Amino acid sequence: MKRYIELKESTIFGSNASASIMAEHNPELKSYYDILGSTKIKSLSYKEANLKKEVKKI
């Protein structure tokens, strides 16, 4: 998750494409990012268990 967010926020050419490839292999990455946003994910320490709990609250 941490790497996915780093790629999404990067301005380096090709980083967004790399993030898309990661999301194809693990669709939850994109879902969590779209629902919670990078700031919330960072505050939850990138831990999937915490992300799942937070998404259930919404």
N, CA, C and O of each residue as an XYZ file, in Angstrom:
232
protein
N       0.823     -1.188      0.000
C       0.000      0.000      0.000
C       0.869      1.254      0.000
O       0.587      2.215     -0.715
N       1.910      1.234      0.796
C       2.773      2.407      0.882
C       3.380      2.724     -0.483
O       3.401      3.881     -0.902
N       3.864      1.715     -1.162
C       4.479      1.920     -2.476
C       3.448      2.435     -3.478
O       3.758      3.300     -4.297
N       2.239      1.913     -3.418
C       1.170      2.355     -4.319
C       0.911      3.859     -4.149
O       0.800      4.590     -5.134
N       0.818      4.302     -2.923
C       0.578      5.729     -2.655
C       1.761      6.570     -3.120
O       1.576      7.643     -3.693
N       2.976      6.084     -2.875
C       4.150      6.817     -3.336
C       4.110      7.001     -4.854
O       4.418      8.079     -5.362
N       3.732      5.951     -5.570
C       3.653      6.030     -7.027
C       2.530      6.959     -7.476
O       2.711      7.737     -8.412
N       1.387      6.887     -6.827
C       0.246      7.741     -7.190
C       0.565      9.219     -6.984
O       0.108     10.065     -7.754
N       1.333      9.531     -5.967
C       1.638     10.917     -5.643
C       2.895     11.431     -6.348
O       3.199     12.622     -6.283
N       3.614     10.549     -7.013
C       4.865     10.925     -7.659
C       4.618     11.690     -8.956
O       3.616     11.485     -9.641
N       5.546     12.566     -9.267
C       5.483     13.301    -10.532
C       6.450     12.719    -11.558
O       6.590     13.261    -12.654
N       7.109     11.633    -11.214
C       8.054     10.981    -12.119
C       7.285     10.280    -13.234
O       6.298      9.586    -12.989
N       7.757     10.478    -14.462
C       7.111      9.885    -15.627
C       7.026      8.364    -15.471
O       8.018      7.712    -15.144
N       5.859      7.816    -15.701
C       5.639      6.372    -15.642
C       5.201      5.858    -14.292
O       4.806      4.699    -14.172
N       5.262      6.692    -13.275
C       4.899      6.214    -11.941
C       3.413      5.882    -11.842
O       3.034      4.933    -11.156
N       2.573      6.656    -12.521
C       1.140      6.382    -12.485
C       0.826      5.067    -13.194
O      -0.064      4.328    -12.773
N       1.558      4.778    -14.267
C       1.374      3.503    -14.973
C       1.770      2.339    -14.069
O       1.110      1.300    -14.061
N       2.837      2.513    -13.317
C       3.268      1.469    -12.381
C       2.211      1.234    -11.306
O       1.942      0.093    -10.930
N       1.619      2.309    -10.818
C       0.558      2.184     -9.818
C      -0.643      1.445    -10.413
O      -1.278      0.643     -9.728
N      -0.950      1.709    -11.659
C      -2.072      1.033    -12.321
C      -1.819     -0.465    -12.441
O      -2.727     -1.274    -12.249
N      -0.587     -0.823    -12.759
C      -0.237     -2.245    -12.853
C      -0.373     -2.911    -11.495
O      -0.881     -4.028    -11.394
N       0.078     -2.230    -10.452
C      -0.070     -2.771     -9.095
C      -1.544     -2.990     -8.771
O      -1.910     -4.011     -8.188
N      -2.385     -2.038     -9.146
C      -3.816     -2.125     -8.857
C      -4.478     -3.254     -9.639
O      -5.449     -3.844     -9.163
N      -3.974     -3.563    -10.823
C      -4.520     -4.685    -11.589
C      -4.297     -6.001    -10.865
O      -5.152     -6.886    -10.890
N      -3.141     -6.127    -10.220
C      -2.805     -7.353     -9.500
C      -3.440     -7.407     -8.119
O      -3.652     -8.489     -7.570
N      -3.741     -6.253     -7.562
C      -4.341     -6.179     -6.231
C      -5.373     -5.049     -6.229
O      -5.064     -3.929     -5.823
N      -6.595     -5.339     -6.679
C      -7.624     -4.296     -6.823
C      -7.982     -3.574     -5.526
O      -8.511     -2.463     -5.567
N      -7.701     -4.186     -4.383
C      -8.013     -3.533     -3.113
C      -7.207     -2.241     -2.949
O      -7.672     -1.293     -2.316
N      -6.013     -2.206     -3.513
C      -5.191     -0.994     -3.412
C      -5.948      0.217     -3.923
O      -6.036      1.240     -3.244
N      -6.492      0.093     -5.116
C      -7.214      1.205     -5.729
C      -8.487      1.520     -4.946
O      -8.832      2.687     -4.755
N      -9.175      0.491     -4.500
C     -10.410      0.699     -3.737
C     -10.147      1.494     -2.465
O     -10.821      2.486     -2.188
N      -9.163      1.048     -1.700
C      -8.833      1.761     -0.461
C      -8.412      3.188     -0.758
O      -8.819      4.116     -0.059
N      -7.603      3.371     -1.787
C      -7.126      4.709     -2.148
C      -8.287      5.606     -2.555
O      -8.363      6.761     -2.136
N      -9.189      5.073     -3.372
C     -10.331      5.865     -3.838
C     -11.295      6.206     -2.698
O     -11.849      7.304     -2.654
N     -11.488      5.273     -1.793
C     -12.451      5.476     -0.703
C     -11.865      6.339      0.419
O     -12.515      7.271      0.893
N     -10.647      6.028      0.838
C     -10.076      6.673      2.020
C      -9.144      7.844      1.699
O      -9.068      8.800      2.470
N      -8.459      7.779      0.604
C      -7.487      8.820      0.273
C      -6.148      8.568      0.943
O      -6.062      7.825      1.920
N      -5.124      9.181      0.422
C      -3.766      8.911      0.901
C      -3.535      9.375      2.343
O      -2.843      8.695      3.101
N      -4.091     10.493      2.723
C      -3.872     11.017      4.081
C      -4.427     10.067      5.133
O      -3.762      9.788      6.131
N      -5.634      9.570      4.919
C      -6.252      8.647      5.870
C      -5.493      7.326      5.922
O      -5.299      6.759      6.998
N      -5.064      6.835      4.762
C      -4.316      5.576      4.717
C      -2.999      5.724      5.475
O      -2.606      4.825      6.219
N      -2.326      6.839      5.290
C      -1.073      7.079      6.014
C      -1.326      7.128      7.518
O      -0.535      6.598      8.298
N      -2.423      7.763      7.926
C      -2.718      7.863      9.358
C      -3.044      6.499      9.968
O      -2.920      6.310     11.178
N      -3.457      5.558      9.131
C      -3.754      4.202      9.591
C      -2.545      3.273      9.439
O      -2.672      2.053      9.547
N      -1.394      3.855      9.192
C      -0.117      3.136      9.093
C      -0.078      2.109      7.965
O       0.665      1.130      8.037
N      -0.866      2.329      6.937
C      -0.879      1.476      5.737
C      -1.311      0.034      6.013
O      -1.227     -0.804      5.115
N      -1.761     -0.274      7.205
C      -2.092     -1.660      7.572
C      -3.465     -2.043      7.040
O      -4.462     -1.357      7.265
N      -3.479     -3.162      6.329
C      -4.710     -3.589      5.669
C      -5.846     -3.836      6.654
O      -6.997     -3.515      6.358
N      -5.548     -4.390      7.799
C      -6.598     -4.632      8.795
C      -7.258     -3.319      9.210
O      -8.479     -3.242      9.340
N      -6.442     -2.292      9.414
C      -6.981     -0.977      9.778
C      -7.790     -0.379      8.633
O      -8.829      0.242      8.856
N      -7.311     -0.567      7.411
C      -8.023     -0.037      6.248
C      -9.391     -0.695      6.104
O     -10.384     -0.021      5.831
N      -9.441     -2.018      6.289
C     -10.713     -2.745      6.191
C     -11.710     -2.237      7.229
O     -12.882     -2.024      6.918
N     -11.246     -2.046      8.457
C     -12.120     -1.556      9.526
C     -12.667     -0.174      9.183
O     -13.848      0.102      9.391
N     -11.812      0.683      8.662
C     -12.219      2.048      8.342
C     -13.220      2.064      7.194
O     -14.167      2.849      7.212
N     -13.023      1.213      6.206
C     -13.960      1.149      5.073
C     -15.315      0.641      5.548
O     -16.346      1.104      5.061
N     -15.335     -0.284      6.470
C     -16.607     -0.803      7.000
C     -17.393      0.271      7.730
O     -18.623      0.230      7.756
N     -16.689      1.241      8.328
C     -17.354      2.326      9.037
C     -18.121      3.258      8.085
O     -19.102      3.898      8.464
N     -17.644      3.310      6.857
C     -18.231      4.252      5.883
C     -19.505      3.707      5.291
O     -20.129      4.363      4.458
